[in-house]
Amino acid sequence: MRFAWLALTLILAACSGSQESSDSLKALRQLAAQPSDGFLAIRQRAPIAGLRAEIASYRVDDLEVHGLLLHPAGTQPAGGWPVLVMNHGYVPTPADYGLRKQTGELDRPGDYYRGLPLAYARQGLLVFLPDYRGHATSQGEDYLQKDHPTRWYSRDVIAAVNSLQSLPQANLDRLYLWGHSMGGAITLNAVHALGERVRAASLWSAARSTLAPLEDTVASQAFFSAISARVNIHHADDDPVTDFRYSAEVAAQLSPPQVEFFSYESEDHLFTADDLKLAIQRDIDLFLD
């Protein structure tokens, strides 16, 4: 009886440990290496500013997650369109992600990010914006109550990249990631896990990644040494939402010319006016170099 109880205790502990570690860096790397069946479905939606737009769904952790797929105009290059996965920031009410404020209509990516995917798609990038689990119509509301949600959302981004392999028009030899605020932390996690598959990335006003512990020198070196992509880091020096110093510390972990750190004299958390145009152009210069 005593041995049976001990065995049950060990089994439960092992199961608990497996669940707790499924959002770890090791688990993210394992997910990145898994084969994918591609998108479950791709549904046509109304064009956005003249560009073909679709809603694509894919599976991760037994959840169905959706995202906006935005196609460039013009003639597709021989090798396919370069791909940009864009990762949005924190949404106070995740179910409302993508809604138009005036009408309540679901129209991804919502008012806050409305013009950003268009700006990149018009430059010849195939753009995908995952909802994340529990956002908009994507399954996984229970995960919103878990600790460190960015780790789970990082899994959604990695699974999206794997699913994009099923698109013949996508050139994943030219894969780029972009993230704003919370999406910056998600992007950093995904860039680490995906390794050499990511050609370049851009972090805008990035929130702190709990998987990149800058205070732990050994762990920090291990995290950033796995990143081979070139990285743009953008941050306003008086950003009241995320810490400018964190972006500077991340930049210090990477060496030029791999990283470029751009500071902006403003309080904008999401850039506006000339700073917005400049940040986008700096990314285009990096992505389409």
NORBEL-V71424 format. One line per field, one symbol per residue. ss: DSSP state (~ for helix, > for strand, _ for the rest). psi: psi as a letter, one per 40 degrees, with the letter a starting at -180 (. if undefined). Layout:
ss=???
psi=???
This chain:
ss=_~~~~~~~~~~~~~~~~~~~~___~~~~~~~~~_______>>>>>>>>__>>>>>>>>>>__>>>>>>>>__________>>>>>>>______~~~__>______>_________~~~~~~___>>>>>>__________~~~~~___~~~~~~~~~~~~~~~~_____>>>>>>>>>>>_~~~~~~~~~~~~~~~~__>>>>>____________~~~~~~~~~____>>>>>>>_______~~~~~~~~~~_____>>>>>>________~~~~~~~~~~~~~~~__
psi=ddddddddddddddddddddeeeiddddddddeiiieaidihhhiiihfeihiihiiihhffihiiihhhhiiahhideihihhhhhiahhdgddeheihddeehhgieiddededdddddeefhhhhhidiieibeiifddeeeiigdddddddddddddddeeehdehgeeghiiihhbddddddddddddebedhdiihhhfhihheeggdehdddddddddeheiihhhhhhdfhedihdddddddddeihiedihhhihgiehdhiibddddddddddddddf.
